[in-house]
Amino acid sequence: MTIATVADPMTDTVRDPAPVVPAIAVHGVSHAYGTRKALDDVSLTVPAARFTALLGLNGAGKTTLFSLITRLYDTRQGSIDVLGHRVSREPGEALRLLGVVFQARTLDLDITVMDNLLYHAALHGIGSRAARQRAKTVLQEIDLADRAPDQVRKLSGGQMRRVEIARALLHQPRILVLDEPTVGLDVASKSAIVRQVRALVRERGVAVLWATHLLDEVMPGDAVVVLHRGRVLASGDVADVVAAAGAADMRSAFIALTGGAPEVAE
């Protein structure tokens, strides 16, 4: 990648550009459950304003990594920075910058879509008037404005997931992290969610970390991190990872990197 330099008009000297702070930087992170090591010296970078796919089979350590990034678990070995804020030292500021969609559903099924959003907004200290306006806006963005007064249990699985994404956007985060967000959804629902999240990157400049075991959710222009058995095997632009593996495509690269592990689904 070529880095442009900047000329100072006052001196005609060339200045190096200010360094770009990554959305998320993980350095040397390990984590174990008793004697079982779930993550082993994991380091990776999620660039700002891009879609990064965290690609790995079930059990690779993706959910554990997300739990550390979102501080459900404490980081005991290594460090995690969110836009330059160390999660262990500045958890409030780091988490304020994150919107999170976990793999397990976390909506209250017995209240309305709008009430779910308003409750979440209150947790972030957003006033009631602003919260209602933001809720209406994000529901329009995900094409569910007409379902605001409905109980969540009346929604389909894909619609529930879209409400969770809307909820994650209420406090206007700069980074969205999603753990296997399309698991269990039909093809149409999955396609709609992928399309809407990619639009956030394109139109809002939101950085996305998208954990998946599905190859068809990884596009040629993405950044990708291959996580296998708790270790990062490769990271970078898709084209670079494929080339470094001496493969023809991402599917072949994954198989080559993991030594013939069961294929991720398409």
C-alpha positions, 0 to 999 in steps of 0.5 A: 500500500502506498502512503501519500506524503503531505507538503507543508505550504508554509515551508515547502517541506514534506510532512508524513501524514498523521498515522491512521488509528485502527478501529480495533487493534488486538495485540498478543491476546490469549484466553483459556477456560481452565486448561483449554486455551481458546485464544493463543497469542492473537493479534489482528487489526480492524481498519477504520471504515471497512468491512472486516470478516473474521472467518473461522469454523465453529469453535475457532475462538470468534465468540471468545474474542468478541467477549474480550473486545466487549469486556464480557471477559477481562483481558488478562494477557495482551491488550485490546484498543478501540480507536486508541482507547485501551479496553482494560483502562478506558472501558466506558469510552471504548464501549461507547464507540462500539455497537454490538450484535451477539450471536444469541438473541437478546431482545425482550420478546414480550415488549414492542420493537420501539420499547426495546429500542427506547430501553436500550437508548436509556441505558446509553443516557439518551434522552427520551425525545432524542431516543424516539427520533433515533429509533424511528430513523434506524427502523426506517434504515432497516425497513421495519418502521411499520413494525415499531408497535409490534411485539418482538415475538411476532417478528421473523428471525431475520426481522429480529436480527435487523432490530438488534442491528438497529438497537446497536446503532442507536448511540451512533457508534463508529464500530459495529461488531457482529458475531455470526449474525446470519446463523439460522436465517433463510437466504433472503433474510441473510442477504438483506442483513449483509446488504444493510450492514455493508451499506453502513460501511459505504454510506456512514464510514462505520467499521465492521467486524463480522464473525462468520463461518460462511465463505459467501459472506466474504467479498473480494474487497474485504479485509479478512482474518482467518482464525483457526483453533484459537490462532490467527493464520492469516490476515489482510485484504482478501486478495493478499491472503489468497495470494500468500496461500498460493490459492486460487480463491478464498475457499482454497486459501482457507483449506490450505491455511488450515491444513484441510480442515472441514470446509466453511460453508458457502 
